[in-house]
């Protein structure tokens, strides 16, 4: 539990200095105990009091993300980005929320699935523009490209596009190799690169 609390604090601190309202303090207390659903209700109240409270919007999106309410998380980060387009961490969590929400859509013909995947790629790209040395954006964009390549390689009418699938797989490999160049010990990244390479082989055959 101590490690979990420190991890949560490390992720909150880039934007949060101190809670500005009682609702934010109550929300952070709930979050520190791992109750993200309750935390979200408090942060909602904080946002209702002040719609431009960027600290509360971030914490709300973060709480929704960790309670698996990805649509609400995306909505919260949409509002935060509207107020502060330079907030890189908002693009990170919004991108990850879009990826997870996309994975829940099993119908390939649902247009929302592709919109979410492309939205995630765009969010991670925005994060790279803002913080080009932050490898977590390259890693997640690489995984998003991988998912998009797999999606576009499905032999489904109006979905399949070989050239797009190949381009996405190559982009995935490029991003993941950049992460590996920063830390050659990342066996998980090596595995993902191999997965994208195999995907590329399967598409071309």
N, C-alpha and C positions, 0 to 999 in steps of 0.2 A: 504493500500500500504506500509506503514512504516513497519508493521509486516512482510509482504512478503519480503521486502528488507533485513531485519534483518535475516530472515530465510535463504535466499539465501547466505548471507554473512557467516552465521554460518557453512553452508555446504561447502563453498569454502575455508574458512580459514585453515582447516586441511592440505591442500597441497599448498595453495597459500599464499605467503607473500606479494609480490608486482608484478604488471605486468612488464614483462621484455621487452616488445616490444610495439610499438604504436598500433599494431593490437590487442594485448591482452587488452590494455586499452580501445580501442573502443568496443571490444567484451563485456567486463565487464560493460561498460556504457549501452550498449544495453540490457544486461541481467538484470541490476538493474531496467530498465524500463519495464521489462517483455517481451521484444522482443527477444525470444530465437532463432528464425529463423535467424534474422539478426546477432545475436551474433555468431551463428555457422559459418556464412560466414567469419567473422573476425578471428575467431579462426582457421579456415581452412587456411587462409593466413599466420597466425603465424606458423602453423605446416609446411607449404610449405617452409617457410624461414629456419626452423630448425626442421627436422623430429624427433630429439631426445628431443625436448622441452616438458618435462613431464607436466609442468604447463599448457601449451596450449592444450596438449592432454587430460588432465583431464577436463579442461573447455569446450573443444569441445565435449567430450562424455557427459558431464553434460547438455550442451545446446541442443544437439541432443535428449537426453532423455526427456527433458522438452518440446521439440517441437514434441514429439511423433514419431520421426524418430529412431525407436529402432534398426534397422539394422546398421545404421551409428553409433549409440551410442555404440553398441557392438564392432564394428570395431575399434573405437577410444580407448576403454578400453582394447581391445586385444593388441594394440600397447603399451599402457601405462604399462600393466602388463609384456609385453616382456622386457621393459626397467627396470621396478621396480616391481619384483614379490612380494615384501613385502608391497605394497600399498593397504591396506585393503579396503579403500573406493572405489577403482576401482572394486573390486570383488562385493561389495554391489550393485553398480549401474549396473554393467554388469549382475548380477543375476536378478535384478528387470526388466531390459530391456528384458532379455530372457523370463521371466515369461509373460510379457505383449505381447511380440511378439508371444509366444506360444498360448495365449488366442485368438489371431486374426485368428489362423488357425482352421477352422471349420471341415476340413476333417481329421478324426481320423487316416486314413491310410497314411497321409502325414508323412513320417519318420522324417521330421524336427520338428514336434510337440514334439515327445518324446525326441529328441536330445536336444531341448531347455529346456525342463523340467529337464532332467538329468543334463544339463549344469548349470542350475540355482542352483540346489541342491549342485553341486560341488563347485560353486562359493561361496555360503553361508558357506559351510563347510570350504573352504579356509579362509574366513573371521574369522570364529570361531577359527581356528588354530592360526591366527595372533593376534586376540584380543578376547580371550576366555571369557572376562567379558562383552562384548558388546551384549546386549540382542536383538538388532535389527537384528542381524544375525540369532539367534535362532528363532525369530518370523517369519522372512521371509523364513527360511528353513522349519519351521513347515508348513507354508502355501504352500510352493512348494511341500512338501511331500503330503499334502492334495490333491493338484491338480493332482499329479502323481498317487495317489491312485484312485482318481475318474476316471482318464484316463484308468488305467489298469483294472478297474472294468467294463468297457464297453463291452457288449457282441458282440464284433466285431472280426471277424477272424484275427489272427495275432496280436491282441491287448490285448484281455482278458487274464489275468493271476491272478487267485484268490490269490495265495500265495504272489505274489509280491504286489498286492493291499492291502492285510492285513498288510504286513510288512511296507508298506509306511504309512498306516493309523496309525499304532502304533508309528512309528517314528515321525509323525506329532504331536500326543498327547504328546509324551515325550518332544519334543522341546517346545511346547506351555505351558506345565506345568512348565517348567523351567522358562519361562518368567513370568508366573503367580506367581511363588514362590518369585520372586524379587519384584513384585508389585501386591498384592492381590486385589487391587481396579480396575484392568483392566477388566472391563465388556466385552470389545470387545474380549479379549483373552478367557474369559470364554465361550463366544458364539462360538468362533472358535473351542475350545476343544469339545464342545457339537456337533458341526457339524462333526468333525472327528470321534467322537464316534458313531454318527448315521450312518455315512458312513461305519464304521466297521461292525455295525449290519446288514446293507443292504447287504454288501459283503458276510457275513457268512450265511445269509438266502438263 
